Each structure stands twice: as C-alpha cells, then as structure tokens.
Amino acid sequence: MVKRAALWSIALAGVSVGLTAPREAGAVRLWEETRSGWSPPGGLAPGGLSLAAMFNGSVASPDLRPPDFVPPLAAGGHVGASRFPEGVAERWLDLGFYAQPQFIVQTGYNLDSTSNFSLPPGVSLQRTRVVIHGQAHPLLQMRVEFNMSNNLDLLDAYALVPVRRWLQVQIGQFRVPFSRQELTSSTRFQFTDRSLWSGGANSSGVRFIPSFDQGLMVWGWLGPRDLVEYYAGVFNGKGSNSAFNLDGFFLYAGRVAVNPLGRPRALQEGAINISQAATLAIGLNAASQIRQVGLVTLPGQTTPTPNRITVNSVGADVFFAARGASLYGEVYFRDTQETDTTAAPSTQSLGWLLQAGYFLPVPALRNHLEVVARAQSFDPSNCYTVSAGAECGQRLPGSQSREVYRDFMFARAYTFGLNWYQLGHGFKAQAQYTINTEHRDATNDRRPGSGVVTNDLFTLLLTGSF
C-alpha cells in the first residue's frame, strides 16, 4: 500500500509540474538493439525497452524536442530518439502519432447558396497521422506515414540509405524538396495552416506547389555545423499514391539552405524550444516539370500535336529567431506554359508571406504564450482585374469549378492570433483570425475579377502528439 501511495504521489506531482512549468514531451521508441560488443554503463539493458523508459527514457520526437546531433530531415525526420549515445543503437523501431482537431467559422459561407467556396462552421479533424520509422541496418531506414482524418491516405513510404552525412539516398514516396512552407511538419506550424499557394488559406483548397510524390532524392549536410543543406530529386510528378508515371516526363526539384549561424535546432516555425542565441536559415528552391495532356490541333495545322504543359517554379525563404522572437518570410513564383494557348493561356503565379511571433517575457508565460501575426498575398494568374488582357479572357460558366476557379482568385490575407504551448510543438492550442479578401468572378457576366469577397476565417486548433 505504501508503494502504491508513493506511485500515485509521484504521478500527481508529475501532472502538477506539467501544468505549471514548461517542459517537452517524450516520444515512443518501441524497440532498439545496440551494436555488437557495446557495454552499457550502469547496467542498462543493451536491447529492449522497459515500461519506464518508454514514457521517460526517450529523448523526444523532433516535432517536440529535436536532438542537437540529428537535424530534421526535409523529407521526414526521426520519430523517437535513443536512450543510448549517438551511433550505439544499430537497429530500432519508433512509433509516432498526432492529431489536430479544429473548430472553424468562415464568414463567406452562405447557407442559402447552392455553390459555396467557403466551409460551413463546425468541428473537424484537420490531420490525424500515424508514423512508423525503423532502422534495420546502419545503411537502411524505412518510414511509413498515414493520414486518417477522412479516409486512410498513405503519405510517406520510403527507404533511406545514409551513405555519409553529406550523401543520403532516398527512394519511394515523400515530400518534394521545394519550399520551407511545404516541408515543415504541420505539427510545427506557427499558424493553423500553410500559405495561400499551399492550399491552406485559399477557399479553392488547391495546391500550387508539389507535395508528396514518388521519386528518388539525394541530400545531405555540408560544412562545419551543417552550414549547408542540399536536396535534389527526380519525381514522377503525378502526386501521391499514383502507381505509374503515365506520360514519361518527370518533375525535377531541388533546394539549398544555408545556416550561417550554425545548425538550426529544427525545421519549424516560431521560437519555441530554440535557444536565446540567434538562428538564421536562408533557403532557395527550384522545380521544373512537363506534363502531357492529350492532343491538340493548333490554328493553321491539320495534324494533332501533343498538348504539353510546362511548369517552372522558383522560391526563396528566410527564417530568423532569437530571444523568444521569430521572423519568417517566403516568396514563390510559377510560370505555366501550355501548347493549347486558346483553351489555357500562359499564366504566371506570384505569392509572398511575412510572419512574426513573440513570446511574452513574463515569467509565468515565458515559453508558453506567443503573439503571432502574418501577412500574405497570392496572385494565381495575373487575371484578377476587370481590365484583364486577351490571355485572361472570359470563361464559360462550366469552368467555375474549384479546380479552375482558382485561375481568377487573387487573395490577400492578414492573420492575428495567440498560441499556447504546453509541451512545445507537441501539445499546443492556437486561436487565430484571418482577414481574407478574394477577387472572384462574382457577377453574372463572368468577367475576371468582377467581384470582391471578404471571406474571413476564425480557427481554433489543438495539436497533440507523442
């Protein structure tokens, strides 16, 4: 009875500390085995994992507390961390999970309308993810990640061969290395969703940058304290869970990031779990793809020719954090050229964002309460003004679908909010309001940009992970 009472006292004390003081949550390492011949100090078992170690021994997920010696991977990092020194665990198996329930209210939703580009108010599961990550050999890791919010959706499914720190080979399905906004895990967002061009805040819900795809990538870190990160890959360009590359063309993408002040603590937004010393990361992105969509007979010709869409994208981003303050900016540009210019004129897309956060320096709130603000703008096609030229001609009413509607939907958004972090990015609550103005084909004559709609959004998001 005494022992049981003592255990209950320890448990209650742990809960009390968790509610009053900032700390970082642990991750789950299901099993690990050390290299042959390693003798653990203090009688620690070389294999397996005790119940206490499962809840207290793991260092933590990079979503919560990234180990200093394992910088995050742009294509998916470690889930758990070893109890042993670096390089000792030769084989291991990790399990991760996170869920993001949210409540939203969007002012543009009209209950009486038959066509809405806004979401109705309500509660939903924004993301529900399960991650399994293991190492069978020092030269072979495997990672699988599922999303289970609406239906079972396979996201990550790849093999990684870490030949050297500067040369790592990855094959399978994973994120295309383009844009810090896309590569940052959704658990480490400073805001409730990604940028306008990532499909996060525009009401079309359409992504303009590549996300999960199947391909081959090499990447690594170069220089002292990981001064440079590089990623270069070739992908099918068909998106996730597509069995084959049907047209024979590929998506080529690459990213280079420079860390002039030394290795960044995490690929994240905000200054949570970052030391008071300054952190600076500068990234450059590029991607190019050709897609073939049927045949087209051009004016003056009698023989059909392949209809090809050429998409070239570039981008740049900067992240800075110091003393509880953070600043992040990104710019994105895409040029789209299509053989059938009559049906789909060439367009250029331009987007930018600037966001900042600051942790209030009050002792009771330090590392807990963050004030955030973001401004962003996205012009999908230069076709949002009434006086648009010939390349932005009128579209038939049938083109007013979600997929095509984005061609004329210029948007600008300003977001303000408060974030509360209890276990770093592992357990947090975010309350934010977005003033979102969209230029649409709102009148009956279908003129580009003939209407301006205010589509504000209030979001309350809770993130919980282990």
LOSE-996002 format. One record per residue (C-alpha): x, y, z. Coordinates in pm, whole numbers, plus 50000, padded with zeros to 5 digits. Layout:
# LOSE-996002
(pt (X, Y, Z))
...
***
This chain:
# LOSE-996002
(pt (50000, 50000, 50000))
(pt (50284, 50235, 50080))
(pt (50447, 50176, 49746))
(pt (50116, 50228, 49565))
(pt (50057, 50555, 49750))
(pt (50408, 50668, 49664))
(pt (50349, 50594, 49296))
(pt (50025, 50792, 49299))
(pt (50206, 51083, 49465))
(pt (50476, 51080, 49201))
(pt (50216, 51069, 48923))
(pt (50018, 51360, 49065))
(pt (50333, 51560, 49114))
(pt (50425, 51497, 48751))
(pt (50086, 51622, 48633))
(pt (50119, 51931, 48852))
(pt (50461, 52014, 48716))
(pt (50337, 51961, 48360))
(pt (50064, 52221, 48407))
(pt (50281, 52484, 48569))
(pt (50626, 52464, 48413))
(pt (50741, 52443, 48051))
(pt (50873, 52105, 47950))
(pt (50899, 51883, 47644))
(pt (50703, 51567, 47573))
(pt (50865, 51232, 47514))
(pt (50832, 51010, 47208))
(pt (50793, 50635, 47189))
(pt (51077, 50405, 47085))
(pt (50921, 50062, 47077))
(pt (51243, 49865, 47047))
(pt (51615, 49916, 46990))
(pt (51924, 49699, 46975))
(pt (52279, 49820, 47024))
(pt (52576, 49733, 46809))
(pt (52768, 49418, 46889))
(pt (53027, 49450, 47167))
(pt (52891, 49770, 47322))
(pt (52886, 49755, 47701))
(pt (52629, 49990, 47858))
(pt (52724, 50181, 48173))
(pt (52517, 50142, 48487))
(pt (52365, 49809, 48391))
(pt (52133, 49949, 48121))
(pt (51997, 49663, 47914))
(pt (52151, 49662, 47563))
(pt (51823, 49563, 47398))
(pt (51454, 49610, 47452))
(pt (51287, 49891, 47640))
(pt (51139, 49898, 47988))
(pt (50798, 50048, 48063))
(pt (50957, 50339, 48247))
(pt (51193, 50407, 47957))
(pt (50903, 50409, 47711))
(pt (50749, 50706, 47892))
(pt (51059, 50874, 48033))
(pt (51369, 50742, 47861))
(pt (51319, 50857, 47503))
(pt (51473, 51192, 47427))
(pt (51173, 51306, 47219))
(pt (51037, 51340, 46872))
(pt (51186, 51616, 46653))
(pt (50833, 51757, 46646))
(pt (50875, 51812, 47019))
(pt (51245, 51828, 47103))
(pt (51489, 51760, 46819))
(pt (51825, 51616, 46932))
(pt (52107, 51855, 46860))
(pt (52305, 51590, 46671))
(pt (52013, 51494, 46443))
(pt (51891, 51796, 46243))
(pt (51546, 51750, 46092))
(pt (51509, 51594, 45750))
(pt (51313, 51793, 45495))
(pt (51151, 51470, 45382))
(pt (51059, 51337, 45728))
(pt (51277, 51303, 46036))
(pt (51311, 51060, 46323))
(pt (51006, 50987, 46532))
(pt (51173, 50882, 46855))
(pt (51527, 50901, 46988))
(pt (51760, 50652, 47152))
(pt (51842, 50622, 47522))
(pt (52197, 50540, 47419))
(pt (52475, 50768, 47288))
(pt (52473, 50861, 46921))
(pt (52552, 50571, 46690))
(pt (52512, 50298, 46953))
(pt (52159, 50184, 46859))
(pt (52212, 49980, 46542))
(pt (51853, 49866, 46493))
(pt (51538, 50030, 46622))
(pt (51166, 50082, 46570))
(pt (50976, 50402, 46652))
(pt (50606, 50487, 46664))
(pt (50462, 50837, 46641))
(pt (50112, 50981, 46640))
(pt (49950, 51322, 46632))
(pt (49601, 51463, 46588))
(pt (49479, 51816, 46515))
(pt (49109, 51874, 46588))
(pt (48986, 52221, 46494))
(pt (48683, 52448, 46508))
(pt (48630, 52699, 46225))
(pt (48388, 52974, 46128))
(pt (48417, 53131, 45780))
(pt (48218, 53445, 45701))
(pt (48193, 53374, 45328))
(pt (47975, 53068, 45378))
(pt (47614, 53122, 45266))
(pt (47364, 52868, 45393))
(pt (47112, 52961, 45121))
(pt (47356, 52935, 44831))
(pt (47388, 52623, 44613))
(pt (47754, 52699, 44538))
(pt (47994, 52779, 44822))
(pt (48367, 52827, 44813))
(pt (48378, 52861, 45191))
(pt (48349, 52594, 45454))
(pt (48049, 52571, 45687))
(pt (48114, 52631, 46058))
(pt (48192, 52322, 46260))
(pt (48444, 52087, 46417))
(pt (48673, 51867, 46209))
(pt (48992, 51666, 46232))
(pt (49238, 51869, 46030))
(pt (49502, 51594, 46048))
(pt (49537, 51256, 46217))
(pt (49873, 51097, 46148))
(pt (50047, 50770, 46239))
(pt (50421, 50736, 46173))
(pt (50628, 50416, 46180))
(pt (51002, 50467, 46139))
(pt (51267, 50200, 46180))
(pt (51627, 50109, 46107))
(pt (51711, 49752, 46005))
(pt (52080, 49829, 45942))
(pt (52302, 50139, 45971))
(pt (52263, 50167, 45593))
(pt (51886, 50114, 45572))
(pt (51597, 50303, 45726))
(pt (51227, 50271, 45642))
(pt (50947, 50517, 45712))
(pt (50569, 50496, 45664))
(pt (50320, 50771, 45749))
(pt (49940, 50761, 45720))
(pt (49674, 51027, 45745))
(pt (49342, 50903, 45885))
(pt (49132, 51220, 45912))
(pt (48877, 51150, 45638))
(pt (48999, 50822, 45494))
(pt (49319, 50621, 45505))
(pt (49576, 50807, 45296))
(pt (49938, 50695, 45252))
(pt (50181, 50988, 45275))
(pt (50541, 50883, 45345))
(pt (50656, 50540, 45226))
(pt (51029, 50538, 45156))
(pt (51364, 50375, 45211))
(pt (51666, 50580, 45317))
(pt (52030, 50481, 45270))
(pt (52256, 50710, 45480))
(pt (52587, 50650, 45299))
(pt (52757, 50951, 45460))
(pt (52635, 51259, 45638))
(pt (52684, 51453, 45315))
(pt (52532, 51180, 45095))
(pt (52197, 51023, 45179))
(pt (51988, 50843, 44919))
(pt (51610, 50824, 44948))
(pt (51362, 50640, 44726))
(pt (50986, 50594, 44749))
(pt (50706, 50841, 44828))
(pt (50783, 51156, 45029))
(pt (50769, 51534, 45012))
(pt (50922, 51703, 44710))
(pt (51209, 51926, 44834))
(pt (51055, 52262, 44744))
(pt (50953, 52546, 44980))
(pt (51011, 52560, 45354))
(pt (50638, 52628, 45386))
(pt (50561, 52284, 45246))
(pt (50847, 52090, 45406))
(pt (50779, 52198, 45764))
(pt (50573, 51941, 45952))
(pt (50217, 52053, 46022))
(pt (50281, 51994, 46393))
(pt (50546, 52267, 46392))
(pt (50339, 52543, 46232))
(pt (50318, 52886, 46390))
(pt (49978, 52925, 46224))
(pt (49692, 52683, 46180))
(pt (49770, 52609, 45817))
(pt (50006, 52668, 45529))
(pt (50022, 52957, 45286))
(pt (49766, 53063, 45025))
(pt (49958, 52890, 44746))
(pt (49986, 52570, 44951))
(pt (49607, 52534, 44958))
(pt (49588, 52625, 45324))
(pt (49408, 52959, 45325))
(pt (49258, 52998, 44976))
(pt (48899, 52877, 44951))
(pt (48972, 52666, 44642))
(pt (49186, 52437, 44856))
(pt (49420, 52380, 44559))
(pt (49797, 52343, 44597))
(pt (50023, 52531, 44359))
(pt (50344, 52369, 44484))
(pt (50436, 51999, 44477))
(pt (50378, 51797, 44793))
(pt (50404, 51418, 44834))
(pt (50525, 51237, 44524))
(pt (50714, 50925, 44422))
(pt (51077, 50962, 44327))
(pt (51447, 50940, 44403))
(pt (51638, 51203, 44601))
(pt (51990, 51262, 44727))
(pt (52053, 51506, 45011))
(pt (52293, 51585, 45292))
(pt (52471, 51839, 45510))
(pt (52798, 52007, 45421))
(pt (53050, 52221, 45607))
(pt (53111, 52287, 45976))
(pt (52798, 52276, 46195))
(pt (52588, 52183, 45891))
(pt (52647, 52516, 45720))
(pt (52471, 52396, 45403))
(pt (52181, 52157, 45343))
(pt (52108, 52037, 44991))
(pt (51828, 51830, 44836))
(pt (51799, 51720, 44471))
(pt (51538, 51481, 44338))
(pt (51354, 51347, 44036))
(pt (50986, 51252, 44072))
(pt (50702, 51110, 43866))
(pt (50515, 51438, 43904))
(pt (50177, 51268, 43947))
(pt (50136, 51325, 44320))
(pt (50093, 51070, 44596))
(pt (49973, 50713, 44553))
(pt (49999, 50710, 44174))
(pt (50118, 50370, 44058))
(pt (50295, 50473, 43737))
(pt (50439, 50769, 43550))
(pt (50192, 50767, 43263))
(pt (50340, 51034, 43032))
(pt (50714, 50960, 43060))
(pt (50803, 51310, 43185))
(pt (50948, 51386, 43528))
(pt (50935, 51655, 43792))
(pt (51281, 51784, 43888))
(pt (51316, 51970, 44217))
(pt (51594, 52094, 44441))
(pt (51656, 52301, 44750))
(pt (51965, 52457, 44907))
(pt (51958, 52605, 45256))
(pt (52240, 52797, 45423))
(pt (52270, 52821, 45801))
(pt (52527, 53100, 45855))
(pt (52491, 53094, 46237))
(pt (52522, 52719, 46266))
(pt (52295, 52418, 46261))
(pt (51927, 52507, 46316))
(pt (51754, 52335, 46605))
(pt (51457, 52232, 46394))
(pt (51279, 52284, 46065))
(pt (50995, 52468, 46238))
(pt (50815, 52799, 46272))
(pt (50835, 53017, 46582))
(pt (51099, 53032, 46853))
(pt (50970, 52758, 47085))
(pt (51244, 52518, 47205))
(pt (51509, 52738, 47041))
(pt (51790, 52882, 47249))
(pt (51823, 53255, 47315))
(pt (52111, 53268, 47067))
(pt (52022, 53381, 46714))
(pt (51925, 53125, 46448))
(pt (51926, 53209, 46079))
(pt (51840, 52991, 45777))
(pt (51819, 53101, 45413))
(pt (51668, 52870, 45150))
(pt (51643, 52866, 44770))
(pt (51407, 52635, 44577))
(pt (51359, 52538, 44212))
(pt (51132, 52291, 44032))
(pt (51053, 52211, 43670))
(pt (50800, 51975, 43513))
(pt (50645, 51890, 43176))
(pt (50303, 51722, 43166))
(pt (50134, 51584, 42857))
(pt (49754, 51613, 42848))
(pt (49606, 51468, 42527))
(pt (49641, 51614, 42178))
(pt (49552, 51949, 42027))
(pt (49518, 52077, 41669))
(pt (49675, 52422, 41656))
(pt (49547, 52702, 41431))
(pt (49670, 52658, 41073))
(pt (49752, 52290, 41124))
(pt (49565, 51972, 41032))
(pt (49763, 51719, 41232))
(pt (49716, 51696, 41610))
(pt (50020, 51763, 41824))
(pt (50084, 51663, 42188))
(pt (49940, 51916, 42432))
(pt (50218, 51977, 42684))
(pt (50213, 52191, 42996))
(pt (50550, 52325, 43112))
(pt (50566, 52445, 43472))
(pt (50876, 52616, 43613))
(pt (50879, 52731, 43977))
(pt (51129, 52914, 44196))
(pt (51119, 53037, 44553))
(pt (51319, 53172, 44844))
(pt (51270, 53179, 45220))
(pt (51435, 53326, 45529))
(pt (51387, 53220, 45893))
(pt (51532, 53407, 46192))
(pt (51477, 53355, 46565))
(pt (51637, 53499, 46879))
(pt (51532, 53569, 47240))
(pt (51176, 53445, 47202))
(pt (51112, 53636, 46878))
(pt (51089, 53490, 46529))
(pt (51057, 53624, 46176))
(pt (50988, 53420, 45864))
(pt (50937, 53526, 45503))
(pt (50891, 53341, 45176))
(pt (50831, 53430, 44811))
(pt (50705, 53198, 44538))
(pt (50683, 53231, 44158))
(pt (50550, 52989, 43897))
(pt (50540, 53018, 43517))
(pt (50296, 52792, 43330))
(pt (50308, 52748, 42950))
(pt (50067, 52523, 42758))
(pt (50066, 52418, 42393))
(pt (49692, 52481, 42364))
(pt (49704, 52852, 42445))
(pt (49343, 52904, 42328))
(pt (49196, 52683, 42599))
(pt (49456, 52760, 42866))
(pt (49660, 53081, 42822))
(pt (50005, 53104, 42975))
(pt (49997, 53232, 43330))
(pt (50237, 53346, 43599))
(pt (50167, 53294, 43969))
(pt (50323, 53505, 44243))
(pt (50291, 53467, 44618))
(pt (50460, 53606, 44927))
(pt (50421, 53589, 45303))
(pt (50576, 53751, 45608))
(pt (50503, 53631, 45959))
(pt (50634, 53707, 46307))
(pt (50591, 53580, 46660))
(pt (50697, 53684, 47008))
(pt (50684, 53504, 47342))
(pt (50575, 53737, 47618))
(pt (50870, 53777, 47862))
(pt (50652, 53739, 48172))
(pt (50790, 53458, 48392))
(pt (50459, 53270, 48412))
(pt (50404, 53297, 48034))
(pt (50758, 53263, 47900))
(pt (50784, 52969, 47658))
(pt (50406, 52931, 47675))
(pt (50216, 53227, 47527))
(pt (50311, 53356, 47180))
(pt (50159, 53650, 46993))
(pt (50166, 53597, 46615))
(pt (50082, 53793, 46301))
(pt (50108, 53713, 45931))
(pt (50051, 53896, 45603))
(pt (50038, 53712, 45273))
(pt (49928, 53760, 44915))
(pt (49879, 53527, 44620))
(pt (49806, 53609, 44255))
(pt (49748, 53277, 44072))
(pt (49738, 53408, 43714))
(pt (49756, 53788, 43680))
(pt (49386, 53776, 43582))
(pt (49208, 53936, 43874))
(pt (49148, 54285, 43732))
(pt (48842, 54375, 43525))
(pt (49064, 54522, 43252))
(pt (49250, 54194, 43200))
(pt (49402, 54132, 42857))
(pt (49332, 53867, 42595))
(pt (49517, 53596, 42788))
(pt (49263, 53639, 43069))
(pt (48953, 53608, 42856))
(pt (48608, 53514, 42983))
(pt (48546, 53152, 43079))
(pt (48231, 52951, 43029))
(pt (48009, 52901, 43335))
(pt (48114, 52536, 43345))
(pt (48469, 52642, 43430))
(pt (48357, 52780, 43766))
(pt (48461, 52459, 43941))
(pt (48701, 52450, 44236))
(pt (48983, 52326, 44012))
(pt (48952, 52601, 43750))
(pt (48809, 52877, 43967))
(pt (49149, 52942, 44119))
(pt (49267, 53092, 43788))
(pt (49096, 53421, 43876))
(pt (49106, 53413, 44254))
(pt (49360, 53667, 44370))
(pt (49370, 53666, 44752))
(pt (49529, 53869, 45029))
(pt (49514, 53764, 45394))
(pt (49612, 53908, 45731))
(pt (49616, 53674, 46031))
(pt (49643, 53757, 46400))
(pt (49645, 53511, 46686))
(pt (49761, 53367, 47015))
(pt (49940, 53035, 47060))
(pt (49971, 52844, 47388))
(pt (50250, 52583, 47407))
(pt (50239, 52330, 47690))
(pt (50481, 52068, 47556))
(pt (50649, 52269, 47285))
(pt (50502, 52194, 46943))
(pt (50391, 51857, 47080))
(pt (50092, 51992, 47273))
(pt (49962, 52337, 47186))
(pt (49646, 52539, 47124))
(pt (49615, 52808, 46856))
(pt (49339, 53069, 46824))
(pt (49363, 53284, 46511))
(pt (49154, 53519, 46297))
(pt (49224, 53577, 45927))
(pt (49100, 53878, 45732))
(pt (49084, 53722, 45386))
(pt (48991, 53923, 45074))
(pt (48939, 53735, 44746))
(pt (48882, 53870, 44395))
(pt (48634, 53648, 44214))
(pt (48405, 53614, 43911))
(pt (48115, 53719, 44130))
(pt (47876, 53874, 43872))
(pt (47665, 53707, 43607))
(pt (47876, 53826, 43314))
(pt (48170, 53614, 43437))
(pt (48421, 53895, 43399))
(pt (48755, 53813, 43563))
(pt (48783, 53983, 43899))
(pt (48440, 54140, 43873))
(pt (48365, 54077, 44241))
(pt (48549, 54117, 44570))
(pt (48450, 53885, 44853))
(pt (48556, 53912, 45217))
(pt (48597, 53557, 45335))
(pt (48727, 53591, 45693))
(pt (48816, 53283, 45892))
(pt (48833, 53209, 46266))
(pt (49019, 52893, 46363))
(pt (49076, 52721, 46696))
(pt (49325, 52435, 46655))
(pt (49456, 52187, 46911))
(pt (49768, 51978, 46841))
(pt (49854, 51671, 47046))
(pt (50135, 51430, 46964))
(pt (50378, 51179, 47108))
***
